[in-house]
Amino acid sequence: MMDFEQLLEGSAKEHGHLCPGQVIGVRMALLGLELIGLDNPKETRDIKKIIVYVEIDRCAADAISYVTGVRLGRRSLKFRDYGIMAATFINLETNMSFRILSTESSRKASDLYAPHIEEPHIRQLEAYKIMPLSELFEVTQVRVSLDDSDMPGPAGYKTCCKRCGIVIRDKKQVLVKGKVLCHACAGMAYYREIKSVTI
């Protein structure tokens, strides 16, 4: 595994900029991997042993993906839109799982670790690099119930929406009065249709 500074540099390059969230994400990923007993899954066969749930769509999520190698397309990165700077790291082989939460108190503590830096954004970035993990994060061992349809690997289970006929994969259908529907037909889509477009 590359050292922290190399990982931070690579993560920031891939993400597009260096920010406090990148520092938090890289440190969170390194701690998560240590807790679940994996060293460098992104460059070894251990990539098949890891799933990470991220709870926010911010900079730290990109850093976690960069360090661990988990990806949405591999089905090893799971996103839950909770708006919380937290991630859960799961070793599929040992069933060890830990949720790591970035503490709000670490923002204020950055004043203690980098008091010589006036600009708050830069002060946080530099402080998060050296702040003890115990001040930066809260860690909880957790159990995550994974369905076969959540596991990495080739597409498995599929069904069709009884209203529109679209194929729904990986048990992501919605049951409404015993009828299998897609999210759109169940009125739960994130979008609203305006019109069909001929291409």
N, C-alpha and C positions, 0 to 999 in steps of 0.2 A: 504494500500500500504506500502511496506517495505520502509525504509529510503534510502537515496542516497547511503551510504556506503554499505548497504546490497545488493542493486541492482547492484552496481558496482562489488562487489565480486562475486555474482551469474552470472552476465553477463560474467565476465572475465573467470570464471571457465568453463562455457558452450562454450565460444569462444576459449579457450585454452591458453590465456595469457592476461595480463593487459597491455594496451597501451593507448596513447592519444586518439585514435579513440574510444575506449570503453568509456572513460570519456565523450567525445563529444556526443556519441550516447545515453548514459544514460541520460545526461542532456537535450539533444534535445527531447528525448521521454517524459520525465517528463514535459517539457514545452509544448510540443504538446498536451499531454493529458489534461493539465490544460486549454489550450486555447480552446479546443473543449468540455470541460466540462465532461470529463470522468476520474474517479479516478483510477480504477484498473480493466480494462476490461479483463485482462488475467485470473482473478479468479472470474469473475462474468458473468452474462448473457449479460453484456455490450459488450462482445466480438463480438456479432452479430451487433453492432452499429458502428464498426470502420473499416476503410480501411486506409492503409498507403502506399504511394508511396515513394520508396527510389530511389535516382538518382546515386548511386555509389555502386559498389560491394566491399566494404572495411569493416573494423572492425566495424564502426558505424552502419552498417546495421544489424549486428548480435545483437548489443546492443539494437537497437530499437525493433527488434523482441522479444528479451528476456523481455524487460520491458513491452511492450504493449500486447504481446501474439499473434500478427499477424503472419501468416505463409503463405507461398506460397501454401501449400496443402489445406489450409482453404479458399484460394482465397481472403484473407484479406490483404496480403502483395503483392504489385505490384512493379516490378522492371523496371525502365527505365534507360538504360545504357548511361547516360549523362556525367559521369565522374565528377560530381559535388557533393560535400559533402552537400547534402540537402535532406530534406524529407517533404512530405506534409501529414498532418494528417486530416482525414475527419470523422466527426460524421454523420453517415447516417441518424440518426433520426432528427437532427436539420439542416442538410446541412451546418454546419459550417466547413470551411476548412482553414487551415493555412499552408503556406510553410515556413519552417525554413531553413536558409542557414548558414552554419558555415563560419565565416569571415576569410579571409586570414590575416587580421591585428592581429588576436588573436595569431598567431604564434609569431610575433614580441613582442606583449604585454606580452607574457609569461616571457620575461626578467624582466619586472617590478614586476610581481607577485611572482616570485620564483628566484630572482637574486642570491641567495646563492647556487643554484644547478648548477654545471658546465655542466653536460651532457645534451645536448639539448632535447633529447627524454624524459628524466625523468623530466626536467624543465617544458616542455610542459604539461606532464601528471599531475604534481602537480599544475601548474598554472591554468589549465582548471577546476580543482576541485573548485577553489575559485574565479575565474574570474567572474565579474558581467555578467549576461545573455546578457545585452545590448552590451557588448564588444565581447562576444563569438558568438552571432547570429544576423542575420537580419531576421525579421519576416514580412511576407506579408499575409494579408487575401486574399484568392483566391477562385475561383469557379472552380470546376472540373466537367466536363460533363461525367457522368457515364452511359454507356449503360447497359441494363439488363444483357447482356452477361459478364459484368465485376463484377457483384455482387457475394458475397459469396453465397454458397448454392449448391444444387445438379446440376449436369450437365443438361443443357437445350438444346439449339439449336445445331444441328449437320447437317453436309452436307458431301458430298464425293467429292474428287478431280476427275475431269472429265478425267484426264490423267491416273493416277495410281490407283484410286479407294480407296485410304486411307480415313478413317473417320477423319473429321476435326470438332473439337468442339468449342463452344463458339464464333462463328463468327470470327475465326482467319484465314479464307480463304483469298486468293488473287484473285482479278478479273483481268484477262488478256484478253482483247478484248471480254468482256462479258462472259468469260468462268471461272468457279470456279476451282481454282487450289490450291494445297498445296504450301507452301513456296519452297520446293525442286523443284517441277515441274515448278514453276514460276522463277526458277533461283535465288532464294533469300535465300537459305539454308546457315547455318553457317558451313556446312561440304561439303566435296566432296566425293562421293561414289567411292570406289576402286574395291570391289568385294563382292558378297554375300557369306555368310559363312553358311554351313550346320551344324546344331547342333543336 
